[in-house]
Amino acid sequence: MLLQALGWATGVNVGECKLHGYAILQGSVFCYGATGAGKTYTMLGTMENPGVMVLAIKDLFTKIRQRSCDGNHVVLLSYLEVYNETIRDLLSPGWPLVLRGDKQGIVATALTQSRSHR
């Protein structure tokens, strides 16, 4: 796979920080290119050759298993698309999302956060 040839085990480097004694893992995957360039394939892949998103999530759960003593963890996932200057929530299609600034930085208002269980 191209990502492995580039030396990336999962295609994503999940950042880690500490907040009030809890380990916080945060990561983003961004894919950019012209129509037909292979962005969807790169992100999702196939069953035989998983894409960046699948590998990143597997890596995240591996890190959680390695660091979690009590098995207590929460994983929230969001999935959005920016197309023609419009931001859409791919987990909850509907109205376009609006960007705004707050104490966390720039955020997409009303972006769905789905709780993941594994």
N, CA, C and O atoms as a Tinker XYZ file with bonds, in Angstrom:
   472  protein
     1  N      0.846000   -1.183000    0.000000    73     2
     2  CA     0.000000    0.000000    0.000000    64     1     3
     3  C      0.888000    1.242000    0.000000    63     2     4     5
     4  O      1.958000    1.242000    0.608000    81     3
     5  N      0.452000    2.281000   -0.670000    73     3     6
     6  CA     1.229000    3.510000   -0.790000    64     5     7
     7  C      1.607000    4.083000    0.568000    63     6     8     9
     8  O      2.746000    4.506000    0.765000    81     7
     9  N      0.658000    4.103000    1.514000    73     7    10
    10  CA     0.932000    4.688000    2.830000    64     9    11
    11  C      2.047000    3.931000    3.541000    63    10    12    13
    12  O      2.900000    4.545000    4.182000    81    11
    13  N      2.051000    2.598000    3.435000    73    11    14
    14  CA     3.102000    1.812000    4.061000    64    13    15
    15  C      4.430000    2.075000    3.362000    63    14    16    17
    16  O      5.476000    2.107000    4.011000    81    15
    17  N      4.399000    2.263000    2.049000    73    15    18
    18  CA     5.625000    2.574000    1.320000    64    17    19
    19  C      6.201000    3.906000    1.768000    63    18    20    21
    20  O      7.416000    4.104000    1.734000    81    19
    21  N      5.336000    4.817000    2.186000    73    19    22
    22  CA     5.783000    6.112000    2.688000    64    21    23
    23  C      6.261000    6.031000    4.129000    63    22    24    25
    24  O      6.757000    7.012000    4.681000    81    23
    25  N      6.111000    4.860000    4.736000    73    23    26
    26  CA     6.572000    4.677000    6.111000    64    25    27
    27  C      5.511000    4.967000    7.154000    63    26    28    29
    28  O      5.835000    5.065000    8.337000    81    27
    29  N      4.276000    5.106000    6.764000    73    27    30
    30  CA     3.195000    5.359000    7.706000    64    29    31
    31  C      2.506000    4.037000    7.996000    63    30    32    33
    32  O      1.948000    3.418000    7.090000    81    31
    33  N      2.538000    3.598000    9.241000    73    31    34
    34  CA     1.903000    2.327000    9.594000    64    33    35
    35  C      0.397000    2.404000    9.406000    63    34    36    37
    36  O     -0.214000    1.444000    8.938000    81    35
    37  N     -0.206000    3.520000    9.760000    73    35    38
    38  CA    -1.659000    3.639000    9.664000    64    37    39
    39  C     -2.095000    4.812000    8.807000    63    38    40    41
    40  O     -3.282000    4.936000    8.508000    81    39
    41  N     -1.187000    5.665000    8.406000    73    39    42
    42  CA    -1.567000    6.821000    7.621000    64    41    43
    43  C     -1.943000    8.015000    8.460000    63    42    44    45
    44  O     -2.227000    9.089000    7.930000    81    43
    45  N     -1.948000    7.837000    9.771000    73    43    46
    46  CA    -2.354000    8.934000   10.642000    64    45    47
    47  C     -1.537000    8.878000   11.922000    63    46    48    49
    48  O     -1.297000    7.800000   12.466000    81    47
    49  N     -1.117000   10.019000   12.391000    73    47    50
    50  CA    -0.408000   10.095000   13.666000    64    49    51
    51  C     -1.395000   10.664000   14.679000    63    50    52    53
    52  O     -1.697000   11.857000   14.669000    81    51
    53  N     -1.883000    9.807000   15.536000    73    51    54
    54  CA    -2.879000   10.238000   16.525000    64    53    55
    55  C     -2.157000   10.980000   17.633000    63    54    56    57
    56  O     -1.273000   10.425000   18.287000    81    55
    57  N     -2.530000   12.231000   17.845000    73    55    58
    58  CA    -1.909000   13.037000   18.887000    64    57    59
    59  C     -2.431000   12.660000   20.255000    63    58    60    61
    60  O     -3.575000   12.226000   20.393000    81    59
    61  N     -1.604000   12.822000   21.256000    73    59    62
    62  CA    -2.002000   12.463000   22.614000    64    61    63
    63  C     -1.679000   13.613000   23.550000    63    62    64    65
    64  O     -0.637000   14.256000   23.419000    81    63
    65  N     -2.560000   13.866000   24.482000    73    63    66
    66  CA    -2.302000   14.877000   25.498000    64    65    67
    67  C     -2.969000   14.428000   26.795000    63    66    68    69
    68  O     -3.725000   13.458000   26.802000    81    67
    69  N     -2.694000   15.124000   27.879000    73    67    70
    70  CA    -3.311000   14.814000   29.172000    64    69    71
    71  C     -4.247000   15.952000   29.556000    63    70    72    73
    72  O     -3.920000   17.124000   29.369000    81    71
    73  N     -5.401000   15.606000   30.089000    73    71    74
    74  CA    -6.366000   16.602000   30.529000    64    73    75
    75  C     -7.012000   16.088000   31.802000    63    74    76    77
    76  O     -7.731000   15.090000   31.772000    81    75
    77  N     -6.765000   16.757000   32.918000    73    75    78
    78  CA    -7.336000   16.373000   34.211000    64    77    79
    79  C     -7.103000   14.896000   34.522000    63    78    80    81
    80  O     -7.997000   14.223000   35.035000    81    79
    81  N     -5.905000   14.389000   34.215000    73    79    82
    82  CA    -5.566000   13.009000   34.524000    64    81    83
    83  C     -6.031000   11.991000   33.504000    63    82    84    85
    84  O     -5.753000   10.802000   33.658000    81    83
    85  N     -6.730000   12.423000   32.468000    73    83    86
    86  CA    -7.218000   11.504000   31.450000    64    85    87
    87  C     -6.361000   11.640000   30.196000    63    86    88    89
    88  O     -5.970000   12.748000   29.828000    81    87
    89  N     -6.070000   10.532000   29.549000    73    87    90
    90  CA    -5.365000   10.573000   28.265000    64    89    91
    91  C     -6.389000   10.904000   27.182000    63    90    92    93
    92  O     -7.423000   10.245000   27.073000    81    91
    93  N     -6.099000   11.908000   26.402000    73    91    94
    94  CA    -6.981000   12.324000   25.317000    64    93    95
    95  C     -6.253000   12.052000   24.008000    63    94    96    97
    96  O     -5.170000   12.590000   23.776000    81    95
    97  N     -6.831000   11.230000   23.160000    73    95    98
    98  CA    -6.275000   10.975000   21.838000    64    97    99
    99  C     -7.130000   11.717000   20.826000    63    98   100   101
   100  O     -8.352000   11.573000   20.804000    81    99
   101  N     -6.483000   12.503000   19.997000    73    99   102
   102  CA    -7.214000   13.261000   18.976000    64   101   103
   103  C     -6.532000   13.066000   17.641000    63   102   104   105
   104  O     -5.304000   13.033000   17.559000    81   103
   105  N     -7.318000   12.940000   16.609000    73   103   106
   106  CA    -6.747000   12.808000   15.276000    64   105   107
   107  C     -7.724000   13.289000   14.229000    63   106   108   109
   108  O     -8.938000   13.260000   14.431000    81   107
   109  N     -7.192000   13.725000   13.124000    73   107   110
   110  CA    -7.997000   14.139000   11.977000    64   109   111
   111  C     -7.375000   13.547000   10.723000    63   110   112   113
   112  O     -6.157000   13.405000   10.618000    81   111
   113  N     -8.224000   13.210000    9.789000    73   111   114
   114  CA    -7.762000   12.733000    8.498000    64   113   115
   115  C     -8.374000   13.660000    7.466000    63   114   116   117
   116  O     -9.585000   13.880000    7.466000    81   115
   117  N     -7.552000   14.201000    6.593000    73   115   118
   118  CA    -8.006000   15.135000    5.571000    64   117   119
   119  C     -7.574000   14.606000    4.216000    63   118   120   121
   120  O     -6.406000   14.273000    4.019000    81   119
   121  N     -8.503000   14.529000    3.290000    73   119   122
   122  CA    -8.194000   14.038000    1.952000    64   121   123
   123  C     -8.636000   15.089000    0.940000    63   122   124   125
   124  O     -9.776000   15.551000    0.980000    81   123
   125  N     -7.742000   15.466000    0.040000    73   123   126
   126  CA    -8.000000   16.537000   -0.902000    64   125   127
   127  C     -7.596000   16.087000   -2.296000    63   126   128   129
   128  O     -6.576000   15.419000   -2.461000    81   127
   129  N     -8.382000   16.443000   -3.294000    73   127   130
   130  CA    -7.999000   16.134000   -4.673000    64   129   131
   131  C     -9.147000   16.387000   -5.630000    63   130   132   133
   132  O    -10.278000   16.665000   -5.229000    81   131
   133  N     -8.823000   16.284000   -6.892000    73   131   134
   134  CA    -9.804000   16.511000   -7.950000    64   133   135
   135  C    -10.807000   15.361000   -7.997000    63   134   136   137
   136  O    -10.543000   14.274000   -7.482000    81   135
   137  N    -11.953000   15.610000   -8.617000    73   135   138
   138  CA   -12.955000   14.572000   -8.813000    64   137   139
   139  C    -12.325000   13.408000   -9.568000    63   138   140   141
   140  O    -11.661000   13.599000  -10.587000    81   139
   141  N    -12.543000   12.200000   -9.054000    73   139   142
   142  CA   -12.020000   11.007000   -9.710000    64   141   143
   143  C    -10.584000   10.666000   -9.358000    63   142   144   145
   144  O    -10.009000    9.737000   -9.925000    81   143
   145  N     -9.994000   11.416000   -8.421000    73   143   146
   146  CA    -8.584000   11.202000   -8.073000    64   145   147
   147  C     -8.381000   10.023000   -7.118000    63   146   148   149
   148  O     -7.249000    9.571000   -6.942000    81   147
   149  N     -9.447000    9.519000   -6.502000    73   147   150
   150  CA    -9.328000    8.373000   -5.607000    64   149   151
   151  C     -9.427000    8.697000   -4.130000    63   150   152   153
   152  O     -8.965000    7.918000   -3.296000    81   151
   153  N    -10.023000    9.840000   -3.788000    73   151   154
   154  CA   -10.129000   10.231000   -2.375000    64   153   155
   155  C    -10.954000    9.227000   -1.580000    63   154   156   157
   156  O    -10.530000    8.804000   -0.504000    81   155
   157  N    -12.114000    8.841000   -2.078000    73   155   158
   158  CA   -12.973000    7.905000   -1.360000    64   157   159
   159  C    -12.270000    6.567000   -1.189000    63   158   160   161
   160  O    -12.316000    5.983000   -0.106000    81   159
   161  N    -11.628000    6.075000   -2.225000    73   159   162
   162  CA   -10.896000    4.815000   -2.129000    64   161   163
   163  C     -9.765000    4.925000   -1.108000    63   162   164   165
   164  O     -9.548000    4.006000   -0.317000    81   163
   165  N     -9.055000    6.035000   -1.125000    73   163   166
   166  CA    -7.955000    6.229000   -0.176000    64   165   167
   167  C     -8.476000    6.236000    1.258000    63   166   168   169
   168  O     -7.849000    5.660000    2.147000    81   167
   169  N     -9.604000    6.876000    1.486000    73   167   170
   170  CA   -10.152000    6.972000    2.830000    64   169   171
   171  C    -10.796000    5.665000    3.297000    63   170   172   173
   172  O    -10.588000    5.259000    4.440000    81   171
   173  N    -11.570000    5.002000    2.445000    73   171   174
   174  CA   -12.321000    3.817000    2.847000    64   173   175
   175  C    -11.642000    2.512000    2.457000    63   174   176   177
   176  O    -11.672000    1.547000    3.220000    81   175
   177  N    -11.030000    2.472000    1.279000    73   175   178
   178  CA   -10.381000    1.261000    0.794000    64   177   179
   179  C    -11.392000    0.164000    0.488000    63   178   180   181
   180  O    -12.548000    0.430000    0.159000    81   179
   181  N    -10.919000   -1.087000    0.606000    73   179   182
   182  CA   -11.752000   -2.259000    0.367000    64   181   183
   183  C    -11.582000   -3.207000    1.557000    63   182   184   185
   184  O    -10.793000   -2.936000    2.463000    81   183
   185  N    -12.316000   -4.304000    1.552000    73   183   186
   186  CA   -12.159000   -5.299000    2.619000    64   185   187
   187  C    -10.739000   -5.867000    2.608000    63   186   188   189
   188  O    -10.158000   -6.111000    3.665000    81   187
   189  N    -10.184000   -6.078000    1.416000    73   187   190
   190  CA    -8.844000   -6.654000    1.294000    64   189   191
   191  C     -7.746000   -5.629000    1.546000    63   190   192   193
   192  O     -6.665000   -5.982000    2.019000    81   191
   193  N     -8.008000   -4.384000    1.239000    73   191   194
   194  CA    -7.007000   -3.321000    1.342000    64   193   195
   195  C     -7.657000   -2.099000    2.000000    63   194   196   197
   196  O     -8.051000   -1.160000    1.308000    81   195
   197  N     -7.771000   -2.107000    3.350000    73   195   198
   198  CA    -8.487000   -1.031000    4.038000    64   197   199
   199  C     -7.830000    0.331000    3.838000    63   198   200   201
   200  O     -6.614000    0.437000    3.678000    81   199
   201  N     -8.655000    1.359000    3.850000    73   199   202
   202  CA    -8.184000    2.719000    3.644000    64   201   203
   203  C     -7.714000    3.397000    4.926000    63   202   204   205
   204  O     -7.685000    2.793000    5.998000    81   203
   205  N     -7.353000    4.654000    4.785000    73   203   206
   206  CA    -6.777000    5.431000    5.873000    64   205   207
   207  C     -7.713000    5.510000    7.078000    63   206   208   209
   208  O     -7.261000    5.349000    8.211000    81   207
   209  N     -9.001000    5.753000    6.861000    73   207   210
   210  CA    -9.930000    5.873000    7.991000    64   209   211
   211  C    -10.004000    4.572000    8.781000    63   210   212   213
   212  O     -9.967000    4.587000   10.012000    81   211
   213  N    -10.107000    3.470000    8.093000    73   211   214
   214  CA   -10.205000    2.171000    8.760000    64   213   215
   215  C     -8.925000    1.888000    9.543000    63   214   216   217
   216  O     -8.986000    1.458000   10.695000    81   215
   217  N     -7.772000    2.124000    8.929000    73   215   218
   218  CA    -6.498000    1.880000    9.603000    64   217   219
   219  C     -6.300000    2.812000   10.795000    63   218   220   221
   220  O     -5.768000    2.399000   11.825000    81   219
   221  N     -6.725000    4.060000   10.658000    73   219   222
   222  CA    -6.585000    5.019000   11.761000    64   221   223
   223  C     -7.438000    4.605000   12.956000    63   222   224   225
   224  O     -6.988000    4.700000   14.098000    81   223
   225  N     -8.667000    4.147000   12.703000    73   223   226
   226  CA    -9.546000    3.728000   13.793000    64   225   227
   227  C     -9.011000    2.459000   14.450000    63   226   228   229
   228  O     -9.054000    2.335000   15.674000    81   227
   229  N     -8.506000    1.512000   13.652000    73   227   230
   230  CA    -7.885000    0.307000   14.226000    64   229   231
   231  C     -6.709000    0.691000   15.117000    63   230   232   233
   232  O     -6.549000    0.149000   16.210000    81   231
   233  N     -5.877000    1.639000   14.641000    73   231   234
   234  CA    -4.726000    2.098000   15.412000    64   233   235
   235  C     -5.182000    2.767000   16.709000    63   234   236   237
   236  O     -4.567000    2.567000   17.756000    81   235
   237  N     -6.247000    3.554000   16.648000    73   235   238
   238  CA    -6.774000    4.210000   17.839000    64   237   239
   239  C     -7.190000    3.178000   18.892000    63   238   240   241
   240  O     -6.833000    3.315000   20.062000    81   239
   241  N     -7.939000    2.150000   18.490000    73   239   242
   242  CA    -8.371000    1.135000   19.446000    64   241   243
   243  C     -7.201000    0.299000   19.962000    63   242   244   245
   244  O     -7.234000   -0.160000   21.103000    81   243
   245  N     -6.180000    0.098000   19.151000    73   243   246
   246  CA    -4.970000   -0.578000   19.624000    64   245   247
   247  C     -4.310000    0.241000   20.718000    63   246   248   249
   248  O     -3.915000   -0.308000   21.747000    81   247
   249  N     -4.183000    1.553000   20.511000    73   247   250
   250  CA    -3.597000    2.443000   21.518000    64   249   251
   251  C     -4.430000    2.440000   22.799000    63   250   252   253
   252  O     -3.872000    2.456000   23.897000    81   251
   253  N     -5.735000    2.419000   22.674000    73   251   254
   254  CA    -6.610000    2.394000   23.852000    64   253   255
   255  C     -6.382000    1.107000   24.639000    63   254   256   257
   256  O     -6.237000    1.146000   25.861000    81   255
   257  N     -6.349000   -0.035000   23.948000    73   255   258
   258  CA    -6.128000   -1.321000   24.634000    64   257   259
   259  C     -4.771000   -1.347000   25.335000    63   258   260   261
   260  O     -4.654000   -1.903000   26.427000    81   259
   261  N     -3.754000   -0.758000   24.727000    73   259   262
   262  CA    -2.412000   -0.746000   25.309000    64   261   263
   263  C     -2.336000    0.135000   26.550000    63   262   264   265
   264  O     -1.561000   -0.154000   27.461000    81   263
   265  N     -3.129000    1.208000   26.601000    73   263   266
   266  CA    -3.002000    2.192000   27.681000    64   265   267
   267  C     -4.094000    2.109000   28.732000    63   266   268   269
   268  O     -3.961000    2.714000   29.796000    81   267
   269  N     -5.154000    1.390000   28.473000    73   267   270
   270  CA    -6.301000    1.379000   29.372000    64   269   271
   271  C     -6.175000    0.257000   30.394000    63   270   272   273
   272  O     -6.177000   -0.923000   30.043000    81   271
   273  N     -6.065000    0.642000   31.664000    73   271   274
   274  CA    -5.968000   -0.350000   32.745000    64   273   275
   275  C     -7.337000   -0.908000   33.105000    63   274   276   277
   276  O     -7.480000   -2.104000   33.356000    81   275
   277  N     -8.345000   -0.037000   33.130000    73   275   278
   278  CA    -9.662000   -0.463000   33.584000    64   277   279
   279  C    -10.659000   -0.695000   32.445000    63   278   280   281
   280  O    -11.806000   -1.065000   32.694000    81   279
   281  N    -10.235000   -0.483000   31.219000    73   279   282
   282  CA   -11.134000   -0.680000   30.084000    64   281   283
   283  C    -12.175000    0.407000   29.935000    63   282   284   285
   284  O    -13.070000    0.298000   29.097000    81   283
   285  N    -12.071000    1.472000   30.752000    73   283   286
   286  CA   -13.037000    2.557000   30.713000    64   285   287
   287  C    -12.563000    3.615000   29.731000    63   286   288   289
   288  O    -11.575000    4.305000   29.985000    81   287
   289  N    -13.259000    3.744000   28.616000    73   287   290
   290  CA   -12.901000    4.751000   27.623000    64   289   291
   291  C    -14.135000    5.140000   26.808000    63   290   292   293
   292  O    -15.118000    4.402000   26.744000    81   291
   293  N    -14.059000    6.292000   26.202000    73   291   294
   294  CA   -15.127000    6.792000   25.343000    64   293   295
   295  C    -14.479000    7.238000   24.037000    63   294   296   297
   296  O    -13.481000    7.960000   24.044000    81   295
   297  N    -15.052000    6.805000   22.921000    73   295   298
   298  CA   -14.571000    7.217000   21.609000    64   297   299
   299  C    -15.734000    7.879000   20.885000    63   298   300   301
   300  O    -16.791000    7.277000   20.698000    81   299
   301  N    -15.524000    9.114000   20.484000    73   299   302
   302  CA   -16.523000    9.863000   19.716000    64   301   303
   303  C    -15.972000   10.081000   18.314000    63   302   304   305
   304  O    -14.831000   10.514000   18.149000    81   303
   305  N    -16.788000    9.780000   17.304000    73   303   306
   306  CA   -16.377000    9.928000   15.915000    64   305   307
   307  C    -17.298000   10.897000   15.194000    63   306   308   309
   308  O    -18.510000   10.899000   15.409000    81   307
   309  N    -16.707000   11.723000   14.332000    73   307   310
   310  CA   -17.470000   12.603000   13.450000    64   309   311
   311  C    -16.975000   12.360000   12.032000    63   310   312   313
   312  O    -15.839000   11.931000   11.827000    81   311
   313  N    -17.819000   12.633000   11.071000    73   311   314
   314  CA   -17.482000   12.379000    9.667000    64   313   315
   315  C    -18.111000   13.495000    8.851000    63   314   316   317
   316  O    -19.334000   13.559000    8.720000    81   315
   317  N    -17.280000   14.376000    8.299000    73   315   318
   318  CA   -17.825000   15.494000    7.534000    64   317   319
   319  C    -17.164000   15.607000    6.174000    63   318   320   321
   320  O    -16.087000   15.060000    5.936000    81   319
   321  N    -17.824000   16.318000    5.299000    73   319   322
   322  CA   -17.339000   16.538000    3.938000    64   321   323
   323  C    -17.383000   18.027000    3.642000    63   322   324   325
   324  O    -18.351000   18.712000    3.973000    81   323
   325  N    -16.330000   18.517000    3.017000    73   323   326
   326  CA   -16.308000   19.885000    2.502000    64   325   327
   327  C    -16.299000   19.761000    0.990000    63   326   328   329
   328  O    -15.359000   19.216000    0.413000    81   327
   329  N    -17.335000   20.261000    0.353000    73   327   330
   330  CA   -17.450000   20.165000   -1.101000    64   329   331
   331  C    -18.077000   21.446000   -1.619000    63   330   332   333
   332  O    -19.142000   21.853000   -1.155000    81   331
   333  N    -17.423000   22.080000   -2.574000    73   331   334
   334  CA   -17.916000   23.352000   -3.138000    64   333   335
   335  C    -18.229000   24.364000   -2.044000    63   334   336   337
   336  O    -19.270000   25.020000   -2.077000    81   335
   337  N    -17.324000   24.488000   -1.072000    73   335   338
   338  CA   -17.433000   25.436000    0.030000    64   337   339
   339  C    -18.644000   25.193000    0.926000    63   338   340   341
   340  O    -19.077000   26.096000    1.642000    81   339
   341  N    -19.191000   23.979000    0.889000    73   339   342
   342  CA   -20.298000   23.590000    1.745000    64   341   343
   343  C    -19.827000   22.462000    2.654000    63   342   344   345
   344  O    -19.177000   21.522000    2.196000    81   343
   345  N    -20.156000   22.554000    3.942000    73   343   346
   346  CA   -19.749000   21.544000    4.918000    64   345   347
   347  C    -20.972000   20.718000    5.270000    63   346   348   349
   348  O    -21.998000   21.250000    5.694000    81   347
   349  N    -20.847000   19.395000    5.085000    73   347   350
   350  CA   -21.974000   18.491000    5.357000    64   349   351
   351  C    -21.573000   17.460000    6.399000    63   350   352   353
   352  O    -20.443000   16.973000    6.403000    81   351
   353  N    -22.503000   17.135000    7.278000    73   351   354
   354  CA   -22.345000   16.090000    8.279000    64   353   355
   355  C    -22.734000   14.773000    7.620000    63   354   356   357
   356  O    -23.907000   14.571000    7.306000    81   355
   357  N    -21.776000   13.871000    7.402000    73   355   358
   358  CA   -22.058000   12.624000    6.707000    64   357   359
   359  C    -22.694000   11.564000    7.611000    63   358   360   361
   360  O    -23.190000   10.554000    7.112000    81   359
   361  N    -22.688000   11.777000    8.927000    73   359   362
   362  CA   -23.371000   10.852000    9.837000    64   361   363
   363  C    -24.833000   11.237000   10.037000    63   362   364   365
   364  O    -25.645000   10.402000   10.437000    81   363
   365  N    -25.168000   12.478000    9.764000    73   363   366
   366  CA   -26.531000   12.960000    9.932000    64   365   367
   367  C    -26.832000   13.968000    8.825000    63   366   368   369
   368  O    -26.854000   15.175000    9.066000    81   367
   369  N    -27.064000   13.465000    7.605000    73   367   370
   370  CA   -27.281000   14.378000    6.471000    64   369   371
   371  C    -28.470000   15.304000    6.713000    63   370   372   373
   372  O    -29.451000   14.933000    7.358000    81   371
   373  N    -28.359000   16.476000    6.197000    73   371   374
   374  CA   -29.411000   17.477000    6.357000    64   373   375
   375  C    -28.892000   18.820000    5.883000    63   374   376   377
   376  O    -28.309000   18.930000    4.804000    81   375
   377  N    -29.106000   19.827000    6.693000    73   375   378
   378  CA   -28.679000   21.171000    6.357000    64   377   379
   379  C    -27.155000   21.276000    6.394000    63   378   380   381
   380  O    -26.502000   20.555000    7.149000    81   379
   381  N    -26.585000   22.174000    5.581000    73   379   382
   382  CA   -25.133000   22.410000    5.662000    64   381   383
   383  C    -24.747000   22.940000    7.039000    63   382   384   385
   384  O    -25.520000   23.653000    7.679000    81   383
   385  N    -23.548000   22.587000    7.489000    73   383   386
   386  CA   -23.042000   23.052000    8.775000    64   385   387
   387  C    -22.390000   24.417000    8.620000    63   386   388   389
   388  O    -21.959000   24.793000    7.530000    81   387
   389  N    -22.323000   25.146000    9.710000    73   387   390
   390  CA   -21.718000   26.476000    9.741000    64   389   391
   391  C    -20.474000   26.409000   10.627000    63   390   392   393
   392  O    -20.496000   25.785000   11.688000    81   391
   393  N    -19.397000   27.050000   10.191000    73   391   394
   394  CA   -18.196000   27.141000   11.012000    64   393   395
   395  C    -18.284000   28.362000   11.913000    63   394   396   397
   396  O    -18.795000   29.407000   11.509000    81   395
   397  N    -17.778000   28.223000   13.146000    73   395   398
   398  CA   -17.705000   29.369000   14.044000    64   397   399
   399  C    -16.485000   29.187000   14.949000    63   398   400   401
   400  O    -15.990000   28.075000   15.137000    81   399
   401  N    -16.028000   30.277000   15.487000    73   399   402
   402  CA   -14.899000   30.241000   16.405000    64   401   403
   403  C    -15.375000   30.247000   17.840000    63   402   404   405
   404  O    -16.309000   30.972000   18.182000    81   403
   405  N    -14.740000   29.445000   18.687000    73   403   406
   406  CA   -15.003000   29.474000   20.119000    64   405   407
   407  C    -13.708000   29.143000   20.847000    63   406   408   409
   408  O    -12.644000   29.144000   20.227000    81   407
   409  N    -13.767000   28.860000   22.145000    73   407   410
   410  CA   -12.559000   28.616000   22.935000    64   409   411
   411  C    -11.796000   27.378000   22.467000    63   410   412   413
   412  O    -10.607000   27.244000   22.760000    81   411
   413  N    -12.463000   26.463000   21.739000    73   411   414
   414  CA   -11.800000   25.272000   21.198000    64   413   415
   415  C    -11.120000   25.552000   19.859000    63   414   416   417
   416  O    -10.354000   24.726000   19.364000    81   415
   417  N    -11.396000   26.697000   19.284000    73   415   418
   418  CA   -10.887000   27.027000   17.953000    64   417   419
   419  C    -12.042000   27.118000   16.981000    63   418   420   421
   420  O    -13.133000   27.554000   17.347000    81   419
   421  N    -11.814000   26.715000   15.756000    73   419   422
   422  CA   -12.868000   26.719000   14.742000    64   421   423
   423  C    -13.604000   25.388000   14.811000    63   422   424   425
   424  O    -12.986000   24.325000   14.737000    81   423
   425  N    -14.916000   25.448000   14.951000    73   423   426
   426  CA   -15.724000   24.232000   15.061000    64   425   427
   427  C    -16.887000   24.285000   14.071000    63   426   428   429
   428  O    -17.361000   25.361000   13.705000    81   427
   429  N    -17.335000   23.103000   13.647000    73   427   430
   430  CA   -18.524000   22.997000   12.806000    64   429   431
   431  C    -19.718000   22.841000   13.741000    63   430   432   433
   432  O    -19.816000   21.851000   14.466000    81   431
   433  N    -20.611000   23.801000   13.727000    73   431   434
   434  CA   -21.753000   23.769000   14.640000    64   433   435
   435  C    -22.652000   22.575000   14.326000    63   434   436   437
   436  O    -22.880000   22.246000   13.162000    81   435
   437  N    -23.153000   21.940000   15.365000    73   435   438
   438  CA   -24.105000   20.827000   15.278000    64   437   439
   439  C    -23.536000   19.590000   14.577000    63   438   440   441
   440  O    -24.306000   18.767000   14.081000    81   439
   441  N    -22.228000   19.441000   14.523000    73   439   442
   442  CA   -21.615000   18.255000   13.923000    64   441   443
   443  C    -21.898000   17.052000   14.829000    63   442   444   445
   444  O    -21.668000   17.111000   16.037000    81   443
   445  N    -22.390000   15.979000   14.247000    73   443   446
   446  CA   -22.706000   14.772000   14.993000    64   445   447
   447  C    -21.444000   14.139000   15.560000    63   446   448   449
   448  O    -20.434000   14.018000   14.868000    81   447
   449  N    -21.510000   13.738000   16.814000    73   447   450
   450  CA   -20.451000   12.944000   17.431000    64   449   451
   451  C    -21.067000   11.618000   17.800000    63   450   452   453
   452  O    -21.881000   11.537000   18.720000    81   451
   453  N    -20.681000   10.575000   17.085000    73   451   454
   454  CA   -21.231000    9.243000   17.310000    64   453   455
   455  C    -20.332000    8.487000   18.266000    63   454   456   457
   456  O    -19.115000    8.445000   18.081000    81   455
   457  N    -20.927000    7.886000   19.290000    73   455   458
   458  CA   -20.159000    7.108000   20.267000    64   457   459
   459  C    -19.860000    5.740000   19.671000    63   458   460   461
   460  O    -20.766000    5.034000   19.229000    81   459
   461  N    -18.594000    5.376000   19.664000    73   459   462
   462  CA   -18.164000    4.119000   19.090000    64   461   463
   463  C    -17.947000    3.080000   20.180000    63   462   464   465
   464  O    -17.427000    3.392000   21.252000    81   463
   465  N    -18.342000    1.860000   19.903000    73   463   466
   466  CA   -18.146000    0.752000   20.839000    64   465   467
   467  C    -17.339000   -0.319000   20.126000    63   466   468   469
   468  O    -17.596000   -0.649000   18.969000    81   467
   469  N    -16.358000   -0.855000   20.841000    73   467   470
   470  CA   -15.571000   -1.933000   20.230000    64   469   471
   471  C    -15.170000   -2.909000   21.278000    63   470   472
   472  O    -14.500000   -3.897000   20.977000    81   471
